[in-house]
Amino acid sequence: MGILDTLTGLLATQGAKDIEAALVPIVLKEVMGSGDQGGLSAIVKKLQDAGYGNVVNSWVANGKNIPISAQQIQDVLGNATVKQLAAKYGIPVDQVSTVLAQILPTAVDKASPAGKLPHTA
């Protein structure tokens, strides 16, 4: 099971029912990139660069994950990116950031079981 499959399953259990589960992996892949585009490492770097290092570090480290808000995600990605994703996939703008705020902490946490995010994530 890949990380996007895991995230889709997590999303289904966390109640973001307004977005079709089939769209979630596509949106996540576009937001996070894949392979040579950086993947989870790219979004982690964006969050750290935006001043959320302590939040992201809690996701990577063992222990409790500090939550991030939908507004903070939107601030980091930028309104234009969020609106573009929403329009491209027919998702309400407010749901893009909400879903990402719900699943990114768990995604990063699951991708870093040894307390370090692998370079390929």
C-alpha distances in whole Angstrom, upper triangle without the diagonal:
4,7,8,6,7,10,11,11,13,15,16,17,19,21,21,22,24,21,19,16,16,17,15,13,16,18,16,15,19,20,18,18,16,17,20,21,20,16,16,19,21,21,22,25,26,26,28,30,31,32,29,28,29,26,24,25,24,21,20,23,22,24,24,23,26,25,26,27,27,30,29,26,28,31,29,27,30,32,32,28,27,30,28,25,26,29,26,24,27,25,28,29,29,25,23,24,24,20,20,22,20,16,17,18,15,13,16,16,12,12,16,16,19,21,20,18,17,19,16,14
4,5,5,6,9,10,11,12,14,16,17,19,21,20,21,23,20,19,15,15,16,13,10,13,15,13,12,16,16,14,14,12,13,17,17,16,13,13,16,18,18,19,21,23,23,25,27,28,29,26,26,27,24,21,23,22,19,18,21,21,23,23,21,24,23,23,25,24,28,26,23,25,28,25,24,27,29,29,25,24,27,25,22,24,26,24,22,25,23,26,26,26,23,21,22,22,18,17,20,18,15,15,16,14,11,13,14,11,10,14,15,18,19,18,15,14,16,13,11
4,5,5,6,9,10,10,12,14,15,16,19,18,20,21,18,18,14,14,15,12,9,12,13,10,10,14,14,11,12,11,13,16,16,14,10,10,13,15,14,15,18,19,19,21,24,24,25,23,22,23,20,18,19,19,15,15,18,19,20,20,18,20,19,20,21,21,24,23,20,22,24,22,20,24,26,26,22,21,24,23,20,22,24,22,20,23,21,24,24,24,20,18,19,19,15,14,16,15,11,11,13,10,7,10,11,8,8,12,13,16,17,16,13,13,14,12,9
4,5,5,6,9,10,10,12,14,15,17,16,17,18,15,14,11,11,11,8,5,9,10,8,8,11,12,11,11,11,13,17,16,15,11,11,15,16,15,16,19,20,20,22,24,25,26,23,23,25,22,19,21,21,17,18,21,21,23,22,19,21,20,20,21,20,23,22,19,21,23,21,19,22,24,24,20,19,22,20,17,18,21,19,17,19,18,21,21,21,18,16,17,17,13,12,15,14,11,11,14,12,9,12,14,11,11,15,16,20,20,19,16,16,17,14,11
4,5,5,6,9,10,11,13,14,16,15,16,18,15,14,10,10,12,9,7,11,13,11,11,15,16,14,15,14,16,20,19,18,15,14,18,19,18,20,23,23,23,25,28,28,29,26,26,27,24,22,23,23,19,20,22,22,23,23,21,23,21,22,23,22,25,25,21,23,26,24,23,26,27,27,23,22,24,23,20,21,23,21,18,21,19,22,23,23,19,18,19,19,15,15,17,15,12,13,15,13,11,14,15,12,13,16,17,21,22,21,18,18,20,17,14
4,5,5,6,9,10,11,12,15,15,16,19,16,15,12,13,14,11,10,13,14,12,13,16,16,15,16,15,17,21,20,19,15,14,17,19,17,18,22,22,21,24,26,26,27,24,24,24,21,19,21,20,16,17,19,19,20,19,17,20,19,19,21,20,24,23,20,23,25,24,22,26,27,27,24,22,25,24,21,22,25,23,20,22,21,23,23,23,19,18,18,18,14,14,15,13,10,11,13,10,8,11,12,9,10,14,14,18,19,19,16,17,19,17,14
4,5,5,6,9,10,10,13,12,14,16,13,13,10,11,12,8,8,11,11,9,11,14,13,12,14,15,17,20,19,17,14,12,16,17,15,16,20,20,19,21,24,24,25,21,22,22,19,17,19,18,15,16,19,19,19,18,16,18,16,16,18,17,20,20,17,19,22,20,19,22,23,24,20,19,21,21,18,18,21,20,17,20,17,19,19,19,15,14,15,14,10,10,12,10,7,8,10,8,7,10,11,10,11,14,15,19,19,19,16,17,19,17,14
4,5,5,6,9,10,11,10,11,13,11,10,6,8,9,6,7,10,11,9,12,14,14,14,16,16,19,22,21,20,16,15,19,20,18,19,23,22,22,24,27,26,27,24,25,26,22,21,23,22,18,20,23,23,23,21,19,21,19,19,19,18,21,21,18,20,23,22,20,23,24,24,21,19,21,21,17,17,20,19,16,17,15,18,19,18,15,14,15,14,10,11,14,11,9,11,14,11,10,14,15,13,15,18,19,23,23,23,20,21,22,20,17
4,5,5,7,9,11,11,12,15,13,12,8,11,12,10,10,14,15,13,15,18,18,17,19,19,22,25,24,22,19,17,21,22,20,21,25,25,24,26,29,28,29,26,27,26,23,22,24,22,19,20,22,22,22,20,19,21,19,20,20,20,23,23,21,23,26,25,23,26,27,28,24,22,24,24,21,21,24,22,19,21,18,20,22,21,17,17,18,16,12,14,15,12,10,13,14,11,11,15,15,13,15,18,18,22,23,23,21,22,24,22,18
4,5,5,6,9,10,12,14,13,13,10,13,14,11,12,15,15,13,15,18,17,17,19,19,22,25,24,22,18,16,20,21,19,19,23,23,21,24,27,26,26,23,24,23,20,19,21,19,16,18,20,19,19,17,15,17,15,16,17,17,21,20,18,21,23,22,22,24,25,26,23,21,23,24,20,20,24,23,20,21,18,20,20,19,15,15,16,14,10,11,12,9,7,10,11,8,9,13,13,11,14,16,17,21,21,21,19,21,23,21,18
4,5,5,7,6,8,11,9,10,8,11,11,8,10,13,13,11,15,17,16,16,19,19,22,25,23,22,18,17,20,21,18,19,23,22,21,24,26,25,26,23,24,24,20,19,22,20,17,19,22,22,21,19,17,18,15,16,16,15,18,19,16,18,22,21,20,22,22,24,21,18,20,21,17,17,20,20,17,18,15,16,17,16,12,12,13,11,7,9,11,8,7,10,12,10,11,14,15,14,16,19,20,23,23,23,21,23,24,23,19
4,6,6,7,7,10,10,9,7,11,12,10,12,15,15,14,17,19,19,19,22,22,25,28,26,25,22,20,24,24,22,23,27,26,25,27,30,29,30,26,28,27,24,23,25,23,20,23,25,24,24,21,20,21,18,19,19,18,21,22,20,21,25,24,23,25,25,26,24,21,23,23,20,19,22,21,18,18,16,17,19,18,14,15,16,14,10,13,14,11,10,14,15,13,14,18,18,17,19,22,22,26,26,26,24,26,28,26,22
4,6,8,9,13,13,13,11,14,16,13,15,18,18,17,20,22,21,21,24,24,27,30,28,27,23,21,25,26,23,23,27,27,25,27,30,29,29,26,27,26,23,22,24,22,19,22,23,22,21,19,18,19,17,18,18,18,22,22,21,23,26,25,25,27,27,29,26,23,25,26,22,22,25,25,21,22,19,20,21,19,16,17,17,14,12,14,14,11,11,14,15,12,14,17,17,16,19,21,21,25,25,26,24,26,28,26,23
4,6,8,12,12,13,12,15,16,13,15,18,17,16,19,21,20,20,23,24,27,30,28,26,22,20,23,24,21,22,25,24,22,25,28,26,26,23,25,24,20,20,22,20,17,20,22,21,20,17,16,16,14,15,15,15,18,19,18,20,23,23,22,24,24,26,24,21,23,24,21,20,23,23,20,20,17,18,18,16,13,14,14,11,9,12,11,8,9,12,13,11,13,16,16,16,19,21,21,25,24,25,24,26,28,26,23
4,5,8,10,11,11,15,15,13,16,18,17,17,20,22,20,21,24,26,29,32,29,28,24,22,26,26,23,24,27,26,24,27,30,28,28,25,27,26,23,23,25,23,21,24,26,25,24,21,19,19,16,17,16,15,19,20,18,20,23,24,23,24,24,26,24,20,22,23,20,19,22,22,19,19,15,15,17,15,12,14,14,11,9,13,13,10,11,15,16,15,16,19,19,19,22,24,25,28,28,29,27,29,31,29,25
4,6,6,9,9,13,12,10,14,16,14,14,18,19,18,19,22,23,27,29,27,26,22,21,24,24,21,22,25,24,22,26,28,26,27,24,26,26,22,22,25,23,21,24,26,26,25,22,19,19,16,16,15,13,16,18,16,17,20,21,20,21,20,22,20,17,18,20,16,15,18,19,15,15,12,12,13,12,8,10,11,8,7,10,11,9,10,14,15,15,16,19,20,20,22,24,25,29,28,28,26,28,29,28,24
4,5,7,8,12,12,11,14,16,15,16,19,20,20,21,24,25,29,31,29,28,25,23,27,27,24,26,29,27,26,29,31,29,30,27,30,30,26,26,29,27,24,27,29,29,28,25,23,23,20,20,18,16,19,21,19,20,23,24,22,24,23,24,22,19,19,21,18,15,18,19,15,14,11,12,15,13,10,12,14,12,10,13,15,12,13,17,19,18,19,22,23,22,24,27,28,32,31,31,29,31,32,30,27
4,7,9,12,11,11,15,16,14,16,19,19,19,21,23,25,29,31,28,28,25,24,27,27,24,26,29,27,26,29,31,28,30,27,30,30,26,26,30,28,26,28,31,31,30,27,25,24,21,20,18,15,18,21,18,18,22,23,21,22,20,21,20,16,16,18,15,12,15,16,13,11,8,9,11,11,8,10,13,11,10,13,15,14,15,18,20,20,20,23,25,24,26,29,30,34,33,33,30,32,33,31,27
4,6,8,7,7,11,12,11,12,15,16,16,18,20,22,25,28,25,25,22,21,25,24,21,24,26,25,24,27,29,27,29,26,29,29,26,25,28,27,24,27,30,30,29,27,24,24,21,20,18,15,18,20,17,17,21,21,19,20,19,20,18,14,15,16,13,11,13,13,10,9,7,8,11,11,8,9,12,11,9,12,14,13,13,16,19,18,18,21,23,22,24,27,28,32,31,31,28,29,30,28,24
4,5,6,7,10,11,11,13,15,16,17,19,20,21,25,27,25,25,22,22,25,25,23,25,28,26,26,30,31,30,31,29,31,32,28,27,30,29,26,28,31,31,31,29,26,26,23,22,21,18,22,23,20,20,24,24,21,23,22,22,20,17,17,17,14,13,14,14,10,10,9,11,14,15,11,12,15,14,11,14,17,15,15,18,21,19,19,22,24,23,24,27,29,32,32,31,28,29,30,27,24
4,5,5,8,10,10,11,13,15,16,17,18,19,22,25,23,23,20,20,23,23,21,23,26,25,25,28,30,29,31,28,29,30,26,25,28,27,24,25,28,28,28,26,24,25,22,21,21,19,22,23,20,21,24,24,21,23,23,23,20,18,19,19,15,14,17,15,12,13,11,14,16,16,13,13,15,14,11,13,16,14,13,16,18,17,16,19,21,19,21,24,25,29,29,28,26,26,27,25,22
4,6,7,8,9,11,12,14,15,17,17,18,21,24,22,22,19,20,23,23,21,24,27,26,26,29,31,30,32,29,31,32,28,27,29,29,25,27,30,30,31,29,26,27,25,24,23,21,24,25,21,22,25,25,22,24,23,23,20,18,19,18,14,14,16,14,10,12,12,15,17,18,15,14,17,17,13,15,18,17,15,17,20,19,17,21,23,21,21,25,26,30,30,29,26,26,27,24,21
4,6,5,6,9,10,11,12,14,15,16,20,22,20,20,17,18,21,21,19,22,24,23,23,27,28,27,29,27,29,30,26,25,28,28,24,26,29,30,30,28,25,26,23,22,21,18,21,22,18,19,22,21,18,20,20,19,16,14,15,14,11,11,12,10,7,9,9,12,14,15,12,11,14,14,11,13,16,16,14,16,19,18,17,20,22,21,21,25,27,30,29,28,25,26,26,23,20
4,5,5,6,8,10,10,12,13,14,18,21,18,18,15,15,19,18,16,19,21,20,20,24,25,24,26,24,25,26,23,21,24,24,21,22,25,26,26,25,22,22,20,18,18,16,19,19,16,17,20,19,17,19,19,19,16,14,15,15,11,11,14,12,9,12,10,13,14,14,11,9,12,12,9,9,13,12,10,12,16,15,13,16,18,17,18,21,23,26,26,25,22,23,23,21,18
4,6,5,6,8,10,10,11,11,15,17,16,16,12,13,17,16,15,18,20,20,20,23,25,24,26,24,25,26,23,21,24,24,20,21,25,26,26,25,22,23,21,20,20,18,21,21,17,18,21,20,17,20,20,20,16,15,17,16,12,14,16,14,11,14,13,16,17,18,14,12,14,15,11,11,15,14,11,12,16,15,12,15,17,16,16,19,21,24,24,23,20,20,20,18,15
4,5,5,6,9,10,10,11,14,17,15,16,13,14,17,16,15,19,21,20,21,24,25,24,27,25,26,28,25,23,26,26,23,23,27,28,29,28,25,25,23,21,21,19,21,21,18,18,21,19,16,19,19,18,14,14,15,13,10,12,13,10,9,12,12,15,16,17,14,12,14,16,13,12,16,16,14,15,18,18,15,17,20,19,18,22,24,27,27,25,22,22,21,19,16
4,5,5,6,8,10,12,15,17,14,15,12,13,16,15,13,16,19,17,18,21,22,21,24,22,23,25,22,20,24,24,21,22,26,27,28,26,23,23,20,18,18,15,17,18,14,14,17,16,13,15,15,15,11,10,12,11,7,9,11,9,8,11,10,13,12,14,11,8,11,13,10,9,13,14,12,12,16,16,14,16,19,19,18,21,24,27,26,25,21,22,21,19,16
4,5,5,6,8,9,13,15,13,12,9,10,13,12,10,13,16,15,15,19,20,19,22,20,21,22,19,17,20,21,17,18,22,24,24,23,20,20,18,16,17,15,17,17,13,14,17,15,12,15,16,16,12,12,14,13,10,12,15,13,11,14,13,15,14,15,13,10,11,12,10,8,12,12,10,9,13,13,10,13,16,15,14,18,20,23,22,21,17,18,18,16,13
4,6,5,5,6,10,12,10,10,8,9,12,11,11,14,16,15,17,20,20,21,23,21,22,24,22,19,22,23,19,20,23,25,26,25,22,23,21,19,20,18,20,19,16,17,19,17,14,17,18,17,13,14,16,14,11,14,16,13,13,16,15,18,17,18,16,13,14,16,13,11,15,16,13,12,16,16,12,14,17,16,15,18,21,23,23,21,17,17,16,14,12
4,6,5,8,12,13,10,11,9,11,13,11,11,15,16,14,16,19,20,20,23,21,22,25,22,20,23,24,21,21,25,27,28,27,24,24,22,20,20,17,19,18,15,15,17,15,12,14,15,14,10,11,13,11,8,12,13,11,11,14,14,16,15,17,15,12,13,16,14,12,15,17,15,14,17,18,15,16,20,19,18,21,24,26,25,23,19,19,18,16,14
4,6,9,13,14,10,10,8,9,11,9,8,11,13,11,13,16,16,16,19,17,19,21,19,16,20,21,18,19,23,25,26,24,21,21,19,16,16,14,16,15,11,11,14,11,8,11,13,12,9,9,12,11,8,11,14,12,12,15,14,16,14,15,14,10,11,13,12,9,12,14,13,11,14,16,13,14,17,18,16,19,22,24,23,21,17,18,17,16,13
4,7,10,11,8,7,5,6,8,6,6,9,11,10,12,14,15,16,18,17,17,20,17,14,17,19,16,16,20,22,23,23,19,20,18,16,17,16,17,16,12,14,15,12,10,14,16,16,12,12,16,14,12,15,17,16,16,19,17,19,17,18,16,13,13,15,13,10,13,15,12,10,13,14,11,11,15,15,13,16,19,21,20,18,14,14,14,12,10
4,7,8,5,6,4,7,9,7,9,12,12,12,15,17,17,18,21,20,20,23,21,18,20,22,19,18,22,25,26,26,22,23,22,20,21,19,21,19,16,17,18,15,13,16,18,17,13,14,17,15,13,16,18,16,16,20,19,21,20,21,19,16,16,19,17,14,17,18,15,13,16,17,14,14,17,17,15,17,21,22,22,19,15,15,13,11,10
4,6,5,6,4,8,10,9,11,13,14,15,17,19,20,21,23,22,22,24,22,19,21,23,20,19,22,25,27,26,23,25,24,22,24,22,24,22,19,20,22,19,16,20,22,21,17,18,21,18,16,19,21,18,18,22,21,24,23,24,22,18,19,21,19,16,19,20,17,15,18,18,14,14,17,16,14,16,20,21,21,18,14,13,12,9,8
4,5,6,6,10,10,10,13,15,15,17,19,20,21,23,25,24,23,25,24,20,22,24,21,19,23,25,27,28,25,27,26,25,26,25,27,25,22,23,24,21,19,22,25,24,20,21,24,22,20,23,25,22,22,26,25,28,26,28,26,22,23,25,22,19,22,23,20,18,20,20,16,16,19,17,14,16,19,21,21,18,14,12,10,7,8
4,5,8,11,11,10,13,15,15,16,19,20,20,22,24,24,23,26,25,21,23,25,22,21,24,27,29,30,27,28,28,26,28,26,28,25,22,24,24,21,19,22,24,23,20,22,24,22,20,24,25,23,23,27,27,29,27,29,27,23,24,26,24,21,24,25,22,19,22,22,18,18,21,20,17,19,22,22,22,19,15,13,10,9,10
4,6,9,9,8,10,13,12,13,16,17,17,19,22,21,21,24,23,19,21,24,21,20,23,26,28,28,25,26,25,23,24,23,24,22,19,20,21,17,15,18,21,19,16,18,21,18,17,21,22,20,20,24,23,26,24,25,24,20,20,23,21,18,21,22,20,17,20,21,17,16,20,20,17,18,22,23,22,19,15,14,11,10,10
4,6,6,5,8,10,9,11,13,14,15,17,19,18,18,20,19,16,18,20,17,16,20,23,25,25,22,23,22,21,22,22,23,20,17,19,20,16,15,18,21,20,17,18,21,20,18,22,23,21,22,25,24,26,24,25,24,20,19,22,20,17,19,21,18,15,17,18,14,13,17,17,13,15,19,19,18,15,12,11,8,8,7
4,5,6,7,9,10,11,13,15,16,17,19,18,17,20,18,15,17,18,15,15,18,21,23,23,20,21,20,19,20,20,21,19,16,18,19,16,14,18,20,20,16,17,20,19,17,20,22,20,20,23,22,24,22,23,21,17,17,19,17,14,16,17,14,12,14,15,11,10,14,14,11,13,17,18,17,15,11,10,9,7,5
4,5,5,6,9,10,11,12,14,15,17,15,14,16,15,11,13,15,12,11,15,17,19,19,16,17,16,15,18,17,19,17,14,16,17,14,13,17,20,20,17,17,21,20,17,20,23,21,21,23,22,23,21,21,20,17,16,17,15,12,14,15,12,9,11,11,8,7,11,11,8,10,14,15,14,12,8,9,9,8,5
4,6,5,6,9,10,10,12,14,16,14,13,15,14,11,12,15,12,11,14,17,20,20,17,18,18,17,19,19,20,18,15,18,18,14,14,18,21,21,18,19,22,22,20,23,25,24,24,26,25,26,24,24,23,19,18,20,18,15,16,18,15,11,13,14,11,9,12,13,10,11,14,15,14,11,7,8,7,8,6
4,5,5,6,9,10,10,12,15,14,13,16,15,12,14,17,14,14,17,20,22,22,19,19,18,17,18,18,19,16,13,15,15,12,11,15,18,18,15,16,20,19,17,20,22,21,22,24,23,24,22,22,21,18,16,19,18,14,16,18,16,12,14,16,13,11,15,16,13,14,18,19,17,14,11,12,10,10,9
4,5,5,6,9,10,11,13,11,12,14,13,10,13,15,12,13,16,19,20,20,16,16,15,13,15,14,15,13,10,12,13,9,9,12,15,16,13,14,17,17,15,18,21,20,20,22,20,21,19,19,18,15,13,15,14,11,12,14,13,9,11,13,11,10,13,15,13,14,18,19,17,15,12,13,13,13,10
4,5,5,6,9,10,11,9,8,11,10,7,9,11,10,9,13,16,17,17,14,14,14,12,15,15,16,13,11,14,14,10,11,15,18,19,16,17,21,21,19,21,24,23,23,26,23,24,22,21,20,17,15,17,16,12,13,15,13,9,10,12,11,8,11,13,12,12,15,16,14,12,9,12,12,13,10
4,5,5,6,8,10,9,9,12,12,9,11,14,13,12,15,19,20,20,17,16,17,15,17,17,18,14,13,15,14,10,12,15,18,19,17,18,21,21,20,23,25,25,25,27,25,26,23,23,23,19,17,20,19,15,16,18,17,13,14,16,14,12,15,17,15,14,18,18,16,13,11,13,12,14,12
4,5,5,6,9,9,9,13,12,10,13,15,14,15,18,21,22,21,18,17,16,13,15,15,15,11,10,12,11,7,8,11,15,15,13,14,18,18,17,20,22,22,23,25,23,23,20,20,20,17,15,17,17,14,14,17,16,13,14,17,15,13,16,19,17,17,21,22,19,17,14,16,15,16,14
4,5,5,7,5,7,10,9,7,10,12,12,13,15,19,19,18,14,13,13,10,12,13,12,9,8,11,10,6,9,12,15,17,15,15,19,19,18,20,23,23,23,25,23,23,20,19,19,16,13,16,16,12,12,15,14,11,11,15,14,12,15,17,16,16,19,20,17,16,14,17,16,18,15
4,5,5,5,4,8,8,7,9,12,12,12,14,18,19,18,15,14,14,12,15,16,16,12,12,14,13,10,12,15,18,20,18,19,22,23,22,24,27,27,27,29,27,26,23,23,23,20,17,19,19,16,15,18,17,14,13,17,16,13,15,18,17,16,19,19,16,15,13,16,16,18,16
4,5,7,7,11,12,11,12,15,16,16,18,22,22,22,19,17,17,15,16,17,16,13,13,14,12,9,12,14,17,18,17,18,22,22,22,24,27,27,27,29,27,27,24,23,24,21,18,21,21,18,17,20,20,16,17,20,19,16,19,22,20,19,23,23,20,18,16,18,17,20,18
4,6,8,11,11,11,13,16,16,17,19,22,23,21,18,16,15,13,14,14,13,9,10,11,9,6,10,11,15,17,16,16,19,21,20,22,25,25,26,28,25,24,21,20,21,19,16,18,19,16,15,19,19,16,16,20,19,17,19,22,21,21,24,25,21,20,18,21,20,22,20
4,6,8,9,10,11,13,15,16,17,20,20,19,16,14,14,12,14,15,14,10,12,14,11,9,13,15,18,20,19,19,23,24,23,25,28,29,29,30,28,27,23,22,23,21,18,19,21,18,16,19,19,16,16,19,20,17,19,22,21,20,23,24,20,19,18,21,21,23,21
4,6,5,6,9,10,11,13,14,17,17,16,13,10,11,9,11,13,13,9,10,13,11,9,13,15,18,20,19,19,22,23,22,24,27,27,27,29,26,25,22,21,21,19,16,17,18,15,13,16,16,13,12,16,16,14,15,19,18,17,20,21,17,17,16,19,20,21,19
4,5,5,6,9,10,10,12,15,15,15,12,11,12,11,14,16,16,12,13,16,15,12,15,18,21,23,21,21,25,26,25,26,30,30,30,31,29,28,25,24,24,22,18,20,20,17,15,17,17,14,12,16,16,13,14,18,17,15,18,18,14,14,14,17,17,20,18
4,6,5,6,9,10,10,13,13,12,10,8,11,11,14,17,17,13,15,18,17,15,18,20,23,26,24,23,27,28,27,28,32,32,31,33,30,29,27,25,25,23,20,20,21,18,15,17,17,14,12,15,16,14,14,17,17,16,18,18,14,14,15,18,20,22,19
4,5,5,7,9,10,13,12,10,7,5,7,7,11,14,14,11,12,15,15,13,16,18,21,24,22,21,24,26,24,25,29,29,28,30,26,26,24,21,21,20,16,16,17,14,12,13,14,11,9,12,13,11,11,15,16,14,16,17,14,14,14,18,19,21,18
4,5,5,6,9,12,12,11,8,8,9,9,12,14,16,12,12,15,15,13,15,18,21,23,21,20,24,25,23,24,28,28,27,29,26,26,23,22,21,19,16,17,17,13,12,13,13,9,8,11,11,8,9,13,12,11,14,15,11,11,11,14,16,17,14
4,5,5,6,9,10,10,9,9,11,12,16,18,19,16,16,19,19,16,18,22,24,26,24,24,28,28,26,28,31,31,30,32,29,29,27,26,25,23,20,20,20,17,15,16,15,12,10,12,13,10,10,13,13,11,13,13,9,9,10,14,15,18,15
4,6,5,7,7,7,5,6,9,11,15,17,19,16,16,20,20,18,20,23,25,28,25,24,28,29,27,28,32,32,31,32,29,29,27,25,24,22,20,19,19,16,14,15,14,12,9,11,12,10,8,12,13,11,12,13,9,11,12,16,18,20,17
4,6,8,8,8,5,7,9,10,14,16,18,15,15,18,19,17,18,22,24,26,23,22,26,27,24,26,29,29,28,29,26,27,25,23,22,20,18,17,16,14,12,12,11,9,5,7,9,6,5,9,9,8,10,11,9,10,10,13,16,17,14
4,7,9,10,8,11,13,14,17,19,21,18,17,21,21,18,20,23,26,28,25,24,28,28,26,28,31,30,29,32,29,29,28,26,25,23,20,20,19,16,15,16,14,11,9,9,10,6,5,8,8,6,8,8,5,6,6,10,13,14,12
4,6,8,8,11,14,16,19,22,23,20,20,24,24,21,23,26,29,31,28,28,31,32,30,31,35,34,33,35,32,32,31,29,27,26,23,23,22,19,18,18,16,14,11,12,13,10,8,10,11,8,8,8,4,7,9,13,16,17,15
4,7,8,12,14,17,21,23,25,23,22,26,26,24,26,29,32,34,31,30,34,34,32,33,36,36,34,36,33,34,32,30,28,27,25,24,23,21,19,18,17,15,12,12,13,11,8,10,12,9,8,8,6,9,12,15,18,20,17
4,7,9,13,16,19,22,24,22,22,25,26,24,26,29,31,34,31,30,33,34,32,33,36,36,34,36,33,33,31,29,27,27,24,23,22,20,18,17,17,16,12,12,14,13,9,12,14,12,11,11,10,13,15,18,21,23,20
4,6,9,13,16,19,21,19,19,23,23,22,24,27,29,31,29,27,31,32,30,30,34,34,32,33,30,30,29,26,25,24,21,20,19,18,15,14,14,14,10,10,14,12,10,12,15,13,13,14,12,15,16,20,23,24,21
4,6,9,13,15,18,15,15,19,20,18,20,23,25,28,25,24,27,29,26,27,30,30,29,30,27,26,25,23,21,20,18,17,16,14,12,11,11,10,6,8,11,10,8,11,13,12,13,15,12,14,14,18,21,22,18
4,7,10,13,15,13,14,17,17,16,19,21,23,26,24,22,26,27,25,26,30,30,29,30,26,25,24,21,20,20,16,15,16,14,11,11,12,11,8,10,13,12,11,14,16,15,16,18,15,16,16,20,22,23,20
4,7,10,12,10,11,14,15,15,17,19,20,23,21,19,23,24,22,22,26,27,25,26,23,22,20,17,17,16,13,12,12,11,8,8,10,9,7,10,12,12,12,15,17,17,18,20,17,18,18,21,23,24,20
4,7,8,6,7,11,11,11,13,15,17,20,18,16,19,21,19,20,23,24,23,24,20,19,17,15,14,14,10,10,11,9,6,8,10,9,8,11,13,12,13,16,17,18,20,22,19,19,18,21,23,23,20
4,5,5,6,9,10,11,12,14,15,18,17,14,17,20,18,18,21,23,22,22,18,17,14,12,12,12,8,7,10,9,6,8,11,11,11,14,15,15,17,19,20,21,23,25,23,23,21,25,26,26,22
4,5,5,6,9,10,11,12,12,15,14,11,13,16,15,14,18,19,18,18,15,13,11,8,9,8,5,5,8,7,5,8,11,11,12,15,16,16,18,20,21,22,25,27,25,24,22,25,26,26,22
4,5,5,6,9,10,10,10,14,13,11,13,16,15,15,18,20,20,20,17,14,11,9,11,11,7,8,11,10,9,12,14,14,15,18,19,19,21,23,24,25,27,29,26,26,24,27,27,28,24
4,5,5,6,9,10,11,14,14,12,15,17,16,17,20,21,21,22,19,17,14,12,13,12,8,10,12,10,8,12,14,12,13,16,17,16,18,21,21,22,25,26,23,23,21,24,24,25,22
4,5,5,6,8,10,12,11,9,13,14,13,14,17,18,18,19,16,15,12,11,11,9,6,8,10,7,6,10,11,10,11,15,14,14,17,19,19,20,23,25,22,22,19,22,22,22,19
4,5,5,5,6,9,8,7,10,12,12,12,15,16,17,17,15,13,10,9,11,9,6,9,11,9,9,13,14,13,15,18,18,18,20,22,22,24,27,29,26,25,23,25,25,25,22
4,6,5,7,10,10,9,12,14,14,15,18,19,20,21,18,17,13,12,14,12,9,12,14,12,12,15,17,15,16,20,19,19,22,24,24,24,27,29,26,25,23,25,25,25,23
4,6,9,11,10,10,13,14,14,16,18,19,20,21,19,18,15,14,15,13,10,13,14,12,11,15,16,13,15,18,17,16,19,22,21,21,25,26,23,22,20,22,21,22,19
4,7,8,6,7,10,11,11,13,15,16,16,18,16,16,13,13,14,11,9,12,13,11,12,15,15,13,16,18,17,17,20,22,21,22,25,27,25,23,20,22,21,21,18
4,5,5,6,9,10,11,12,14,16,17,18,16,15,12,13,14,12,10,14,15,13,14,18,18,16,19,22,21,20,23,25,24,26,29,31,28,27,24,26,25,25,22
4,6,5,6,8,10,10,12,14,15,16,14,13,9,10,13,11,10,13,15,14,15,18,19,18,21,23,22,23,26,27,27,28,32,34,31,30,27,29,28,27,25
4,6,5,6,9,10,10,12,14,15,14,14,10,13,15,12,12,16,17,16,17,20,21,20,23,25,24,24,27,29,28,29,33,35,33,31,28,29,28,27,25
4,5,5,6,9,10,10,12,14,13,13,10,12,13,10,10,14,15,13,15,18,18,17,20,22,20,21,24,25,24,26,30,31,30,28,24,26,24,23,21
4,5,5,6,9,10,11,12,10,10,7,9,9,7,7,11,12,11,13,15,16,15,18,20,19,20,23,24,24,26,29,31,29,28,25,26,25,25,22
4,5,5,6,8,10,10,9,9,6,9,10,9,10,13,14,14,16,18,19,19,22,24,22,24,27,28,27,30,33,35,33,32,28,30,29,28,25
4,5,5,6,9,10,10,11,9,12,13,10,12,15,15,15,17,20,20,19,23,24,22,24,27,28,27,29,32,35,33,31,28,29,28,26,24
4,5,5,6,8,8,9,8,11,10,8,10,13,12,12,15,17,16,16,20,21,19,21,24,24,24,26,29,32,31,29,25,26,25,24,21
4,6,5,6,5,6,5,9,8,7,10,12,12,12,15,17,17,17,21,22,21,23,26,26,26,28,31,34,33,31,28,29,29,27,24
4,6,5,7,8,8,12,12,10,13,16,15,16,19,20,21,21,25,26,24,26,29,29,29,32,34,37,36,34,31,32,31,29,27
4,6,8,11,11,14,13,11,15,17,16,16,19,21,20,21,24,25,23,25,28,28,27,30,33,36,35,33,29,30,29,27,25
4,6,9,10,13,11,10,14,15,14,15,18,19,18,19,23,23,21,24,26,26,26,29,31,34,34,32,29,29,29,26,24
4,7,9,12,11,10,14,15,14,16,19,19,19,21,24,25,23,26,29,28,28,31,34,37,36,35,31,32,32,30,27
4,6,8,7,7,11,11,11,13,15,16,16,18,21,22,21,23,26,26,26,29,31,34,33,32,29,30,30,28,26
4,6,5,7,10,10,11,13,15,16,17,19,21,22,22,24,27,27,28,30,33,36,34,33,31,32,32,31,27
4,5,6,7,9,11,12,13,15,16,17,20,22,21,23,26,26,27,29,32,34,33,32,29,31,30,29,26
4,6,6,6,9,11,11,13,15,16,18,20,20,22,24,25,26,28,30,33,31,31,28,30,31,30,26
4,6,5,6,8,10,10,12,14,16,18,18,20,22,23,24,26,28,31,29,29,26,28,29,28,24
4,6,5,6,9,10,11,12,15,16,16,18,20,21,21,24,26,29,27,27,24,25,26,24,21
4,6,5,6,9,10,10,13,15,15,16,18,20,20,22,25,27,25,25,22,24,25,24,21
4,5,5,6,9,10,12,14,14,16,18,19,20,22,24,27,25,25,23,25,26,26,22
4,5,5,6,8,11,12,12,14,16,17,18,20,22,25,24,24,21,23,24,23,19
4,5,5,6,9,10,10,11,14,15,15,18,20,23,21,21,18,20,21,20,16
4,6,6,7,10,10,12,13,15,16,18,20,22,20,20,18,21,22,22,18
4,6,7,8,9,12,12,14,15,17,19,22,20,21,19,21,23,22,19
4,6,5,6,9,10,11,12,14,16,19,18,18,16,18,20,19,15
4,5,5,6,8,10,10,12,15,17,16,15,13,16,17,16,13
4,6,5,6,9,10,11,13,15,13,14,12,15,17,17,14
4,6,5,6,8,10,11,14,13,14,13,15,18,17,13
4,5,5,6,9,11,14,13,13,11,13,15,14,10
4,6,5,6,9,11,10,10,7,10,12,12,9
4,5,5,7,9,8,9,8,11,14,15,11
4,5,6,9,10,10,9,11,14,14,10
4,6,9,9,8,6,7,10,10,7
4,5,5,5,5,7,10,11,9
4,5,7,8,10,13,14,12
4,6,8,9,13,14,13
4,7,9,13,15,13
4,6,9,11,10
4,6,8,7
4,5,5
4,6
4
